[in-house]
């Protein structure tokens, strides 16, 4: 799936659902009040910017990917920039030989930008940057460098790694007996 960098996000209209990857048990859903912009959705057959990214950017981007997941889905999206599909014997979450990140993903991330703007990227952006040399636009690079995914969070949603949660956000906790709504 291809979306031009900095184009308006239109992949999903239902709102965003954030997951806490540190324990996998908390989900916060809400309709964003900010403008979401696409970043890092390259695809074969489309032009996209490539070039070296600073080590600091790549490291911080990978930290965001390790801390946050948004709109996780049960199916997988495989990288179509890789020359061959993953073999059935390979686990989807393991990097291909010679790669740093897995070439299949199940969700997205959000990175806060300028006030009122959020960048929406697929979880595969780490693979695209680290393994294919995708170079996102400067506003996204600056936003990633400024965002601390492990920073202090509000007491209301302490495990959700995103600073701009609206007052009407709903926490859903899943335990052994099923979803509980608060």
N, C-alpha and C positions, 0 to 999 in steps of 0.2 A: 504494500500500500504506500503510495507516495503523496506527500503534502509538501508544498513549497515552504522553506524556512520563512518564518515571520508572517505566514498567512493565518487568517483567523481559524481557530480550532473548531471543527465541525464533525469530529469523529463520533462524538457521543453527546446526545442532548439531555440525558437523564440526570446530569449532574456528576459530581465526582465522589468516589468512595475511597478514602484513604485507609490503608492497612498498616499496622505496626509490625515491621519485620523483625523486631527484637524478640517478640513473644508470639506473634501471629494470632493474637486473640482479640484485638480491638479493631473495630471498623467504624469510621466516622463518615457519614454521607451528608452532602449538602449541594445546593445549586450555587455555583460560584457567582459572586456579584462583580467579579473583575473580568477583564478581557483576557482570554486565553489565546496564546499564539503558538502555532506549531513550530517545533524544532526537531531536527534529526529524524526525518521520515524518508530517507533516500530509497530509491528503488532502481533496479536495472532498467535501462532504457530512458532514464531521466537524467538531466544534468544536475549535479550537486557539487558543492565546493569541497575540495580536498586540500590538505596541506598539514604541516606539522602543528600540533597543539603543544602548548607548554606543559611540562611535567606537572606543574602545580594544578593546571586546569584538569588534566586527565585524572590525577589522584583525587581531587575534590569531587569530580563527576562520579567516579567510582564509589566514593563514600556516600553520596546521595543515593545511588542505586542500591547500595547495601543497607540503607536505613529506611527507604520509603518505597511503597508501591501503591499505585492509584489504579482503580478500575481493573483489577485483576480479573481475568477471564479463564474459564476452564480449558479452552483450546490453546494451541500454540501458534505463534507467528514465526516462521523461519525466515532467515535472511536470504533474500534472493540475489544478493550481490556475491555470495559465495558460489563457486563454480559448480558444485554438486550438492544435492540434498543430503541431509544427514542420513547415514545408514541406520536401519532399524535397530541394529545392535548397540548403537551409541546412545547414552543417556542425553536427553535434550539439554540438560543443565550443565553439561561438561563442555569446556572449550574444545574446539577441533585441534588437532596437532598443529603446533606453531601459533596458535591464537591465545589471546589473553582472556577473552570473555566468551561465554556461550553464544552460539549463533541462532538461538531460538528464545523467544520471550513470551510472557503471559500478561503483561500489563504496561503501565506508564509511570512517569514521575511528573512532579510539578516543582518548578523552581520560581520563587518570587522575583519579579523584576522591578521596574520602576513602579511607584504607587499606582495601583489599579491594573497592573499587568502581571500575568503569570505565564510562564513558558511551559508548554505541554510537550513532553517527549516520550517516545516509546522506551520501554526498558531495554530494548536492543541498542539504544544510543551508545552505550558503553562499548559494545561490539563494533558499531560503525566507526566510532572515534579511534579506539585502540587497535582494531584489526584491519579497517579499510581506509583509515586516514581521513574520515569525514571531518571537516572543520566547520563547526557551527559559527553563525555570525557573532560579531563582537559583543552585542548587547547580552546575548546568552552566556558567552564566556565570562563576561564581567559579573553577571548575576550568579553564576555558579561559584565563582571565586569569592563572592561576598556572602554566600549562603552557608551557614553552619548547620548541617543536618542533625547535629548532636547538641545544638544550642539549648538554652533554657526555654521551656515550653510552659504554657499556662497550666494551672492546677486542674482546670476543667477537663482537658484532654492531654495528660502528661506524656502519653506514648506516641502521639501523632506528630510526626516530624514535618510540620508546616506551620508557619507563623500566622497566617490569615484565615482563621476559621470563623465563619459568621456566627452570630448569636443563635440562629435557627438550625445549626448543625445538630445531627442526631447521632448519638453513640449507640452502637449495636455491639453487644458482647456475646461471643459464642462460647458455650461451655459444653459439657458432656450431655446436657439435656436439650440442647438446641439454642436458637437465638433468643436473647433477652433484650428487650428495648427499654431504654431509660429516657 
